[in-house]
Amino acid sequence: MTGRTSRVAIVGAAAVSTFGLGWRGLGGAVVAGKPLRSTLHALAATHPGVEAAEVPTLAPTQDAGDGRQRKLMSRGARLAAVVMREALREARWSQGREDIGAFLGVGASGGAMDELTAMLQASIEGGTLSLERFGGEGLAACNPLFAFQLMNNFTLCHGSILEGVGGPNGAFFSRGGGTVRALREAVATVATGECERALAGGADSALHPVTWAELGREGFATRGLVPGEGAGLLAISSRPEDTALAWLERCEVLPEDGLSRGLAGSHGRVDAVLTAAWGPGRAGELGDEAARLGVPVSDTVRVLGETLAASPALAWAAAVDLLAEGRARRVLVLSLGVDGELGLVELAGVAP
């Protein structure tokens, strides 16, 4: 998927990460480069000693929904609902929400472990998993509403329901590349007039025991991946009355051998590069290529951890911060997740 994106206005942003709730200051933290890490986090009970980047505890006024509603949410869905509320507030979109689009990169299912354990235990017969028991005793052992945690499209749905967002929408399974595709879809939807306003980004948590076990089996943990969690959104608009924070000018998923050609299109244009690469080795590779542009390069994952579907979106939010603060005029964001897909997004400031 290549080709220059139609220029669209970014009129709001939102982020929640180990940095906290909010996108202002996020770019500065990334440029400063200090890793935000802890061994006391959601994985500590099952994987003690693992360093991770966890979202700090949110105040009740900052969290999503009420206690009953949060019981239906996976961690990714809860974080997505938080940033959806914040992005709508930032963009001042209080009216006409039934027409606002929403496109989100979402991670794998992340259901509560107590429910999963009860379901599994009830499905064992003679020391092995029995599909027959799973269809009876297993499913009966968990709350029927547990499905709303397991279906990863509900990472998008919970926040949309809470905030009344009802326009064109799409949930893209993502380990990085799907989130860039979600942004492209949002841009296309706005550019063709299917809707005038849309939210686009990603939400995920690598701090779920099943997710971390999967990353371990695939060898990412031993190659330096630090798990994180978070969510980020951009609010984009074609309405002239909406005030732009920044402009989105390119959004591409590049072929594996397409980085050099992609960078050539930004040569002489950008004055900062942010990378979102899943590990130090891959960040180094992207950074070496990007350094040929002769501008500073900073890696968001070094600071915020690898947040899978959220990593590209958090990097976009950090870029908006650099532009809004006048620390850059044009920022190139390069993302490379565990799926191996390379994303390129270019953002420009509003100042002449």
C-alpha positions in Angstrom: 0.0 0.0 0.0 1.8 3.1 -1.2 0.9 6.6 -2.5 0.8 10.0 -1.0 -2.1 10.7 1.4 -4.5 13.6 0.7 -3.6 16.3 3.2 -6.0 16.4 6.1 -6.2 18.4 9.3 -5.4 16.9 12.6 -7.7 18.8 15.0 -7.3 16.8 18.2 -5.1 14.1 19.7 -5.1 11.9 22.8 -2.7 9.4 24.4 -2.4 7.2 27.5 0.8 5.4 28.1 3.4 4.8 30.8 4.0 8.6 30.5 0.5 9.1 31.8 -2.7 10.5 30.4 -2.2 13.1 27.7 -0.2 13.9 24.6 1.3 17.2 25.6 4.9 16.7 26.7 5.0 13.2 25.2 7.2 14.3 22.3 9.6 16.0 24.7 9.8 12.8 26.8 10.6 10.7 23.7 13.3 13.1 22.6 14.8 13.1 26.1 15.0 9.3 25.7 14.7 8.2 29.4 13.1 4.7 29.5 10.0 4.6 31.7 10.2 1.1 33.2 9.2 -0.9 36.3 9.1 -4.5 37.6 5.9 -3.8 39.5 3.1 -4.2 37.0 0.3 -6.4 35.7 2.8 -9.1 34.6 4.6 -9.3 38.0 2.4 -12.2 39.4 3.1 -14.5 36.5 6.5 -13.2 35.2 8.3 -11.6 38.2 11.3 -9.5 37.4 10.3 -8.6 33.8 10.7 -4.9 33.1 7.6 -3.3 31.5 6.0 0.0 30.8 2.6 0.1 32.5 0.0 2.9 32.4 -0.1 4.5 35.8 -3.3 4.1 37.8 -5.9 6.5 36.5 -8.1 8.7 38.7 -11.8 7.7 38.7 -12.6 10.9 36.7 -10.0 9.9 34.1 -11.1 6.2 33.7 -13.6 4.9 31.2 -17.2 4.3 32.1 -18.3 3.0 35.5 -17.3 -0.2 37.4 -20.0 -2.3 35.7 -19.0 -1.2 32.3 -15.3 -1.7 32.9 -15.9 -5.4 33.8 -16.9 -5.9 30.2 -13.7 -4.4 28.8 -10.4 -5.9 28.0 -7.4 -3.7 29.1 -7.0 -2.5 25.5 -10.7 -1.6 25.3 -10.5 0.3 28.5 -7.5 2.4 27.3 -9.2 2.9 24.0 -12.3 4.3 25.6 -10.2 6.7 27.7 -8.5 8.2 24.7 -11.7 8.3 22.6 -13.3 10.5 25.3 -10.1 12.7 25.4 -9.8 13.0 21.7 -13.4 14.1 21.3 -13.0 16.6 24.1 -9.8 18.0 22.5 -11.4 18.3 19.1 -14.5 19.9 20.7 -16.8 17.4 18.9 -19.7 17.4 21.3 -22.4 17.4 18.6 -23.2 15.1 15.7 -21.2 12.2 17.1 -23.4 9.7 15.3 -21.7 10.7 12.1 -18.1 10.6 13.3 -16.0 7.8 12.0 -13.7 5.5 14.1 -10.9 3.4 12.9 -8.7 1.5 15.3 -5.8 -0.9 15.3 -6.6 -3.5 17.9 -4.6 -6.3 19.5 -5.4 -9.8 20.4 -8.1 -10.9 22.9 -7.1 -10.0 26.5 -9.8 -11.5 28.8 -9.5 -11.6 32.5 -7.3 -14.6 33.6 -9.7 -15.8 36.4 -12.5 -16.3 33.8 -10.1 -17.9 31.3 -8.7 -20.2 34.0 -12.1 -21.3 35.2 -13.2 -22.0 31.6 -10.1 -24.1 30.9 -10.3 -26.1 34.2 -13.9 -27.0 33.5 -12.9 -28.2 29.9 -10.3 -30.7 31.0 -11.1 -34.4 30.9 -8.6 -37.1 31.6 -5.8 -34.5 31.6 -6.5 -33.1 28.2 -8.7 -30.5 26.7 -12.1 -31.8 25.6 -13.9 -29.7 23.1 -17.2 -31.4 24.2 -16.7 -30.3 27.8 -15.6 -26.9 26.6 -18.9 -26.5 24.8 -20.8 -27.4 27.9 -19.1 -27.2 31.3 -16.3 -24.8 30.0 -18.6 -22.1 28.7 -20.9 -22.4 31.7 -18.0 -21.8 34.0 -17.6 -18.1 33.0 -19.9 -15.1 32.8 -21.8 -15.0 29.5 -20.8 -11.4 29.1 -17.1 -12.5 29.1 -17.4 -12.6 25.4 -17.3 -8.8 25.3 -13.8 -8.9 26.7 -12.7 -11.7 24.3 -13.9 -10.2 21.0 -11.1 -7.8 20.1 -13.3 -5.7 17.8 -14.9 -4.5 21.1 -11.7 -2.6 21.7 -13.3 -0.2 19.3 -16.9 -0.8 20.2 -16.8 -0.1 24.0 -15.5 3.5 23.6 -17.8 4.1 20.6 -20.9 3.1 22.6 -19.9 5.1 25.7 -19.2 8.3 23.6 -22.0 7.9 21.0 -19.7 7.6 18.0 -21.7 6.0 15.2 -20.2 6.8 11.8 -18.2 4.6 9.5 -15.8 2.4 11.4 -13.3 -0.4 11.3 -11.3 -2.5 13.7 -8.0 -3.7 12.2 -6.1 -6.5 13.9 -2.6 -5.0 14.4 0.8 -5.7 15.6 1.9 -2.4 14.1 0.9 -2.3 10.4 -2.8 -2.7 11.0 -2.8 0.6 12.9 -1.3 2.4 10.0 -3.9 0.9 7.8 -6.6 2.1 10.2 -5.3 5.7 9.8 -5.2 5.3 6.0 -8.8 4.1 6.0 -9.9 7.1 8.2 -8.2 9.5 5.8 -9.8 7.9 2.8 -13.2 8.0 4.4 -12.8 11.7 5.2 -11.3 12.5 1.8 -14.2 10.9 -0.1 -16.8 12.6 2.0 -18.2 9.5 3.6 -17.8 11.4 6.8 -16.3 14.8 7.7 -14.7 13.8 10.9 -13.0 10.6 12.1 -10.9 9.2 14.9 -8.0 7.0 14.1 -5.3 5.2 16.1 -4.6 2.1 18.1 -4.9 0.5 21.6 -3.3 -2.5 23.1 -1.5 -4.1 26.0 1.5 -6.4 25.9 1.1 -6.9 29.7 -1.4 -9.7 29.4 0.1 -13.0 30.4 -1.0 -14.8 27.3 0.3 -12.1 25.0 3.6 -12.0 26.8 3.9 -15.8 26.6 3.2 -15.6 22.9 5.9 -13.0 22.4 8.3 -15.1 24.4 7.6 -18.2 22.3 8.3 -16.2 19.2 11.6 -15.1 20.5 10.9 -11.4 20.8 11.5 -11.3 24.6 15.0 -12.7 24.2 15.8 -10.1 21.5 15.1 -7.1 23.7 11.4 -6.4 23.5 10.1 -4.5 26.5 6.3 -4.9 26.9 4.2 -1.9 27.3 0.6 -0.7 27.0 -1.3 2.3 25.9 -3.6 3.9 23.4 -3.4 6.9 21.0 -5.8 8.6 18.7 -5.8 11.4 16.2 -9.0 13.4 15.4 -9.0 14.3 11.7 -11.4 16.6 9.9 -12.3 18.1 6.5 -14.5 20.8 8.1 -13.2 24.3 7.6 -14.5 25.4 11.0 -12.2 22.9 12.8 -8.9 24.4 13.8 -5.9 22.4 12.8 -3.2 21.4 15.4 -1.2 19.9 12.5 -1.5 18.4 9.1 -1.3 14.7 8.1 0.5 14.6 4.7 1.7 11.0 4.2 0.5 7.7 5.5 1.8 4.5 3.9 2.6 0.9 4.6 5.8 0.2 2.7 7.0 -3.0 1.2 9.9 -4.7 3.0 12.5 -3.2 0.6 10.7 0.2 0.3 12.3 2.2 3.1 14.9 3.9 1.1 12.4 5.0 -1.5 10.0 6.1 1.2 12.6 8.2 2.9 13.6 9.8 -0.4 10.1 11.3 -0.6 10.8 13.1 2.7 14.4 14.2 2.0 14.8 17.9 2.6 11.3 18.2 4.0 11.4 16.8 7.6 13.4 18.2 10.5 12.8 15.3 13.0 12.2 11.6 12.8 10.4 9.4 15.4 10.7 5.7 15.2 8.5 3.1 16.8 10.4 -0.2 16.5 9.7 -3.2 18.7 13.3 -3.8 19.8 16.7 -2.1 20.1 18.1 -3.9 17.0 15.2 -2.8 14.8 15.2 0.7 16.2 18.9 0.9 15.3 18.2 -0.3 11.7 15.5 2.3 11.2 17.5 5.0 12.9 20.5 4.3 10.7 18.4 4.7 7.6 16.6 7.7 8.9 19.9 9.4 9.9 20.6 9.8 6.1 18.0 12.6 6.2 20.5 14.5 8.4 17.9 15.3 11.2 17.5 14.1 14.8 16.1 10.6 15.3 14.3 9.5 18.5 12.7 6.1 19.3 9.3 6.1 21.1 9.5 2.5 22.1 12.7 3.1 24.0 10.7 5.3 26.3 7.2 3.9 26.3 7.8 0.2 25.7 6.4 -1.9 22.8 2.6 -1.5 22.9 1.9 -3.5 19.8 -1.2 -2.0 18.1 -0.8 1.2 20.0 2.9 1.9 19.2 2.5 3.7 15.9 -0.4 5.8 17.3 1.6 6.9 20.4 4.4 7.9 18.1 1.9 10.1 16.0 0.7 11.7 19.2 4.3 12.4 20.2 4.9 14.0 16.8 1.9 16.2 17.2 3.4 17.4 20.5 6.7 18.3 18.8 4.8 20.2 16.1 2.4 22.0 18.5 5.4 23.1 20.7 7.3 24.4 17.8 10.1 21.9 18.3 9.8 20.7 14.7 8.1 21.9 11.6 7.7 18.5 9.9 8.0 15.1 11.6 8.4 11.7 9.9 7.2 8.7 12.0 8.5 5.3 11.0 6.9 2.2 12.7 8.1 -1.4 12.6 6.1 -3.8 14.8 6.5 -7.5 15.5 4.5 -8.2 12.4 7.5 -6.8 10.3 5.3 -4.3 8.5 6.9 -0.8 8.0 4.7 2.2 8.4 5.5 5.7 7.3 3.5 8.8 8.4 4.5 12.4 7.8 3.0 15.2 9.8 3.5 19.0 9.3 3.0 21.9 11.6 0.4 24.7 11.0 3.0 27.5 11.2 4.2 28.8 7.8 
